[in-house]
């Protein structure tokens, strides 16, 4: 986020390639003190440049455009962590007067659209009055046609690529997933609806794309790179992202003839619990404990801490024939037990 801070403008535009250079005075040293972003976006004190992928250094272009949806993903998945960012100055000292993180960066993009568009995307249909073109919103970032401001700055010194390229416009739309104090939640949602209505998919065969027509719209491109940026950005906007690790129960759907296998595994877990209880109680108490486990499915591990393993299983009863299986009834059951340790895992 420090590097992003020193390679972006107040509009949310970001430089394609930026310099991060902290050489040691002695080339043999494995490490030394330094501030990576001391000269960012430039490479070193002499204004060096770098570029790859055929994109221009210091320009808001195809490589940098992806910053918006990547930061939006970070915000959606890790709101607290992406906000608790400490920004340091060019000399490595905390810049206590600077507030910057995922939401701050995304709000810059929202503010740019809100202030520079010649329509209100937060009002249904307002940006498409008498037109199907999104040109009214292009005023926010189109430097060539509409003289958009704050798209270039000291941190992004070169002219940007056109907003009308799908890979430039769509990633910026993902910024609206983060709340912005100056625009209410309902309006933010309507802005995303406005962006989502840019393309007309009426004639598109959504099940077999080759049978239908291409989507209609000025920035509704179907080539790989443009389409991929649009798909990723709209997936972020759809509020379907979830952290890889979750504490929520997992619902598992299985067939009824697999219940026997599930029951057998449950019996194995019960036996594992009983084996561990042998080392925890006297023989008389063990008999009682084993009976308790058999009836209640509850136990404690050797450390004395309770653990739980709950799987809510929905299964369908079914009939089989030589060629097919058909479900004719549905039931719900819950398997409850407590397991812990390598063997149980």
N, C-alpha and C positions, 0 to 999 in steps of 0.2 A: 504493500500500500504506500510505502514511502516512495518507491520508484514510480508508482502510478501518479502520485501527487506531483512529482517533479516532471512528469511527461504528459500532462493533460491540461486542458483549458477549462475555463469556467462553464463552457457549454457542454462539457463531457467528451469533447473530442480528444483523441489520444494519438500520440506519434506512433507510426508503424514500427520503427526500430529506434532504440534509445541506447545511449552509452552508459555502462556501469564499469568504471575503471578505478582500481585502487592498487596500483603496482607497489611492491616493496622496493626500497632503495637498493637493497642487495638482492640480486636475482636468485641467490642460493637460499634465501630465507623461505621457510614454508608458510609463515604467517607474519603479519605485522598490522599495526593500527591503520585504519583507513575508513573513509566514508564512501560507500559505493555510489551514492547519488550526488556526489559533490559537484559533478559537471553535467549530470543528466539534464537534457537529452543528448548532449554532446559526448563524444568519446574523448575524454581527457581535456586538459586545459586549452588545447589549440584548436578546438572546434572540429574534432574528427567526426567522421560519419560512418555508418555501417548500413548495409541493406542486404536483404535476401528475398527470394521468391519474386523478384522482379518488381517489388514495390519500393516506393521512394522513402528515403530516410526523412524523418521530421514531418511526415504528412499523415493526415487522418485518412487511412486507406483500407484496403482489403484485409491486411493483417491486424491492424489496430481496431477495426470495427467490431471484432469479436469480443473486445474487452467488456462491452456493455452486458451481453448475456452471461458472460462468465462471472462478472461481479454480481449480477442479479441472482445467479445460482448460489453464490456464496452467501448472499443475504438471505435467500429463502431457506437454505439448509442450516445456516449457522448465524442467526441474527445477532446473538450476543457476542460471539467471538469476532465477527466482522465489524462490530462497532467499537470494540475495546482495542483500538489501534493507537499507538503512540507515534506521532510524527516528529521526526528530528530535523534540525536545520542542516545546512550544507556543511557544517563543521561537526556534526554528530551530537549536538546538544538538543535535549527535548525542546520542541517548539510548543510551549504551553498555550500559546494563543491560537493554535491551529486545530480545528476540529475536522477530521477527515476519516472516512471509513467507507464501507460499502453503501450505506444509505445516503451519506453525503454526496458521494460520487453519482449515484443514480438520480438523486434529486436535482443535480445540475442539468441532467438531460431533460427531466420533466419540466424544469423551469425554462429551459431553452424553447421547448415546444409551446409551453403556455404563453410565454412572452412574445415569441417571434412569429408563430403561426397567425395567419389572418382569418382564423376561424376558431371556434371553441369546440375541441374534440370531446369535451365533457358534456356537451349538449347533443343528444341524439340527432343525427342527420345534418348537423350544422355545417360540417366540413364538405358535404357533398350536395349542397343546394345547386340545382341546375347543372350538375356535372357528375361524372363518375371518376374524375381524376383527383388524386390526392394533392394537387399542386398547392393548395392553401397551407398544407402542413410542411411542404418543402421549403417554405420561407425560413424555417428554423435552421436548415443546414446547407441549402443550395447557395453557394458563394457566387457562382457564375451568373445565374439567371436573376437571383433575388437579393444579392449582396448580403447574405447572412453574416452576422457579426459573431465575434468571439470563437469562431471555428479555428482560427489560427491565433497564436500568441507566442510568447517567448519559449514556452515549453513544447509547442507544436508549430514550428516556424514556417513550414512549407504548405502550399495550397492543397486542399483535400481532394479526394476523388468525389465523383458526383453522388449526391444523395439518391438519385434515380436508379442507381444500381441496387438491386435487391439485397446484395450482401452488405450494403452500407445502411440502408434504411431500417430493415427489419430488426437487427440487433438492438437498435436504440429503443424500439418499442418495449423491450423487456424491462426497461428501467421503471416502468409504471407499476411494478409489483411491490415497490417499496413506498410506504406512506410518505406523503409530502404535506407539511403543515398548511401550505397555502391553498391546497386543493383537497376537498373532502373525499372520503372513501368512495362514495357513490359516483362522483365525477371521475375519479381515477379509473374505476371500473368501466365507465362509459368511454373514456379515452381508449382503453384496450379494445372495447367493442368496435370503436371507430377504426382502429388499425386493422382489426380482423375482418372488417367489411370492405377493405380496399380491393380484394380479389373476388371475382364472381365465379363460383364453382358449379353453377347450375348445369352446364353442359358437360361437366367432367364425370366420367364413369369412375366412381370411387372404389369399385371392386376390381375393375380391369381397366387400367388407365389407357391402354392402347386402343380401346374401343371408342372412347369418347373424345371430346375436344379438350384443348388446353384451357386452363383458367384464364379469364379475361381481366385485364387491368394493366395499368401503366408499369407497375413494378412487380408483376406476377410472373416472374421468370421461372422456367422449368429446368434450366441447366443445373448440373450438380452443385456447384458452389453456392449459387444464388438460392437454390431451393433448400439446401441443407441449412443455411443460415436462417431462412424463414421458418423451417420446421422446428429447429432447436429453440428459436426465440418464442414461437407460439406455444411450445410445450412448457417453457418456463412460465409464460403468462397464464397458462391453463391451471396453475396451482395443483399440479399433480406430482411435483417433486417430493421425495421423502428421503430422510437420512438413511444411509446404509444400515446403521444399527438403530433398532427401535425397541422400546420396552412394551410395545403393544402386543397383545395375544395374536397368534397366527392361526387362522382358520384353515384347516386342511380338508379337502374333499377327496374321499376314497370310495371305492365300490364295496358293496356289502360282503362279497366273497373274500375281501381282503381283511375283514374284521377278525377272522380267525388268526391271521398273522399278527395283527395288532394286539390281540389278546395274549398270544404266545409271548410277544415281546414284553408285554406288561408283566407276565408271570416271571420272566427273566429278571426284570427290574425288581420285583418283589423279593426274589431269591438273593439278588445282590444286596438289597437292604438288610435282609436277615443275616447275611454273612458279616456285614460290617457291625451289626448289633452284637455278635458273639464277642467281639473285643471290648465292648462297652459295658456289659452287664454280667452279673453272675448267672449261672446256668438256670436257676429257678426264675429269675427276672427275665431271662432271655426268652423262655417259653411264653411268658405273658406278653413280652414285647412283640414276639413273632406273631402271636395271635392278634395283637392290636394292629400290627401292620397289615395283616391279611384282611382285617375287617374295615380299617379306616384308610389304608394307603398312605399313612403319615409316619414319618420317622425323623430322626435328627442325625446329622453326620458326625464323624469323630470329633470335630472341633466344637460341637455343641450348638452350631448355628443352624437354624432351620433353612431348608431349601425347598423349592417347589418346581414341579414340572407339570404344566397343565396344557393339554391339547384338546381343543374343542373340535370334534370331528363330525362332519356331516356326511352321511353316506346314503346311497340309493340302493334299495333292494332291486334285484334284477333277475331276469330270466335269460338263459342262453340258448341259442340254437346253433346249427352247424355253421351259419354264416354271419350271425349278428347277435348283438346284445341289446336289449331294450330295457329301459328303466320303467317300472310301473308303480313305484311308491317311493316316498322319501321319508326318512326318519332322521332324528338328530340325537346324538349321544355325546357325553363328555367323559373322557378318560382322565382321571385325576390320580396322581401319585407324586412321590417326591424322590428325586434322584440327584446324585452329585458324584463327581469323581470321573476319572478317565474312562473306566470301564462303562459306566452308565452313559457318558457322552458318546 
